[in-house]
Amino acid sequence: MKTLCLAAMLLLLTGSGYGEGNGPFGQTSRDGASLQADKDGARPTLRGAIAPSPDRSYRVIRDIRYGDESNGVRHRLDLYLPERDAEKTPVLVAIHGGGLKRGSKEMFGPKAVKLAKRGYAVAAINYRLSPEHYLPTQTYDAKAAVKWVRAHASKYRLDPDKIGVIGGSAGATIAAAVGTSGDVKELEGNVGGHSGVSTRVQAAVALAGVYRPFPWLVGRRRFESGGMELATKCAPITYVSADDPPFLLLIGDKDPTPGGIADHQRFCKALKDRGVDSELVIVAGAGHGKCFDLEFEKIMAFLDETLLRSDPDKARAQSEARLSRQAEVSNAGFNVPLQIEGNERGPASPSKLGVGFLWTRRSQKVASRLTTNKDFVDLILGPGNINVIVQVKPPVRVLCICQALTRTPERPFPGVKETVVMLRGANIGPGRVVVAYNPERAPGTTKEELDNLLESVKQGHKMVREYGADFLVGPGLREMGKREHLYPKLAKHCEMWLIQSQRLQIDAATRKGISPQEYRKKVKRIVDSLRSGNPEIRIVVQIIAGRDSAHQRFNADEITAYARAVEDLVDSVRIYGGSPELLNGVLDQLRGPVRN
């Protein structure tokens, strides 16, 4: 009797999913379920491939191979499947922590059970570890798991249009990188096959990760021997773009994670600045690894909103046009006819305004409509996207955005100095680009640069003119608030100026959009001051498509009205936060629809 009890206990432990999965699997007789599991790379247990939970609320298929057989257990996952009647189940790819050097999929087991009991399938993955492997290897592995889930969705009744990613600690860094770099070729890797299957996800939850370039990402020795460029390539913040999925970030205020709350705030702001739905939750009193349980209901509310209750067609449309959200705006600030200075317009004539916008994987489809030397696309230049300059057809130019004169620990992106070095090294002609210096108090321009803004602009201008490109300056209105007297002086040390701030469009009292006529007055005051110092300066004004802190959204008609209001004052408009559909709508009105 004792022997039977011990055998039963051993059976339960080996099937529990804890440990590295090196128990006596594969040594048993095989039934039909086990044979099927082997075809997918799973090792059958004594119970067969599928192990139901004691209360039958979920079942687990353990040790499914998602990657390369040569990597053994590191390319295996455990699939937790809820018992629900739905034809398709939303699924989470779950990534354990451990500082990249330890841990296994079993670490996520208790969390996966909680999620499965709430209706989510969970693919808890192993991945390759340091010191043999550093990032971006782990990102390649996680993306291979996303591909596997999508490729096998029909077999396991998973929803390929409702895939989220969740991770804690090192797993949060990997999850965030998967979220921001979906289908980015430079970060796809070549793991597990499934060529052509998308690695995009529809939601991301990251608990206490590192999101900026940091030595830990690539190994300190590699970092100290010139690995900053590699660390930048691996950092989730590098790939933030307008078509990223919604993000939920969590960290405890007692958490010692490198970068801490400040890094989370920077990352959240970067997402919001691109128009991505994102939220940061700072958990009072929580240390490392405590946020999941303390804020489980918050996590569930986010997942339910983004995955469980979302309509697949709607989710697909949001991925294509996250920022358009043409919610009814009740003509906020536009209760007057769209007239400028009281002059009625008949059918609008083609505008001579240049048009520019942020280059993303989606907006590049619209870039072919840009054809003049006043048109542009803009980006933060890096080794992974310098080829964009080749893709953009002259005379359209590329604005290379810098928020500091040189790279700093707080702003680990190329500054003016590093951008010029990259352009020279790639043999990019100076006529193809504009180097843009956008000093802002956040996220990273040094206090010294801002306090000595005129001298900083002079230094930047000298570096860029030695290369031969035009230099654009564009501090936010917040930075210029008490220094408007500097406009004429600053204008003497640049070829172009960007007027940027949502304050130009939003009434401070009502938090709604102002009329085009009032907008023109605000822009004209700045333009007149700039041109009093440099009559030849070319001026770009930024028009925002949406705001982060309120529900005010501007549609193509409203943005076009703002643009028309200033077309005789400025050279170009930069549309900030616009989806491809919105950008096309504005171009249709300014230049006429595309003719087939």
Number of C-alpha atoms within 10 A of each C-alpha: 6 7 8 9 10 11 12 11 11 12 14 13 13 17 18 16 19 14 14 15 19 8 12 12 15 14 11 13 11 16 13 9 13 21 17 16 21 17 11 13 20 23 25 28 25 21 15 21 25 19 19 17 15 8 7 11 16 23 21 24 22 28 30 23 27 26 27 18 13 8 12 12 22 22 25 28 28 24 26 28 28 24 19 15 7 12 10 17 26 24 31 31 25 30 29 27 25 14 16 25 14 14 18 25 27 22 20 23 20 10 16 26 21 14 22 24 17 17 20 29 30 31 29 28 28 29 27 24 19 15 11 8 15 19 22 21 23 27 25 23 26 30 32 27 28 27 25 20 26 22 15 14 18 13 8 14 16 23 21 22 22 23 26 28 29 27 26 27 23 26 28 28 32 35 32 32 28 30 29 26 27 21 18 16 9 13 20 21 16 15 19 19 13 14 10 8 15 18 22 25 27 24 26 29 26 30 29 33 28 27 26 26 26 22 17 18 26 26 18 12 11 16 18 10 8 10 19 18 15 19 24 25 21 29 25 25 26 23 24 22 23 28 25 28 25 25 28 22 22 25 29 23 16 15 20 13 17 15 18 17 21 11 19 25 18 20 24 21 19 18 25 22 17 19 25 23 19 21 19 18 18 19 17 12 11 15 16 16 16 18 23 17 12 14 13 14 11 14 20 15 12 19 24 16 12 21 24 19 10 15 13 15 10 10 18 14 13 18 20 19 20 22 26 23 18 12 11 11 15 9 14 18 19 17 10 10 11 21 15 18 11 9 8 10 10 6 7 11 11 12 15 14 22 21 29 26 26 24 21 19 13 18 22 17 12 16 25 12 15 21 17 16 13 19 23 28 24 22 18 20 25 19 13 15 12 17 13 16 22 12 11 19 16 18 16 24 24 28 26 26 23 26 26 27 23 18 19 14 10 17 20 20 27 25 26 25 17 17 24 24 15 16 20 13 9 12 9 16 13 18 14 20 24 22 29 31 27 20 25 21 15 13 16 18 22 19 13 9 17 19 11 10 19 16 14 18 24 14 15 24 24 14 18 22 16 9 15 15 19 19 25 28 26 24 20 18 17 13 16 16 9 9 11 13 12 15 21 19 15 20 25 19 22 24 19 22 25 22 21 20 17 17 17 22 23 20 15 11 6 10 16 19 23 20 25 27 19 17 20 21 14 14 17 15 10 14 23 15 18 25 17 15 17 20 14 13 21 20 22 25 26 23 24 22 24 20 17 15 8 9 13 18 22 27 22 20 14 21 23 22 22 22 27 22 22 22 17 12 17 21 19 23 28 24 22 21 25 30 27 21 17 23 24 21 18 24 21 16 19 21 15 15 12 9 4 3
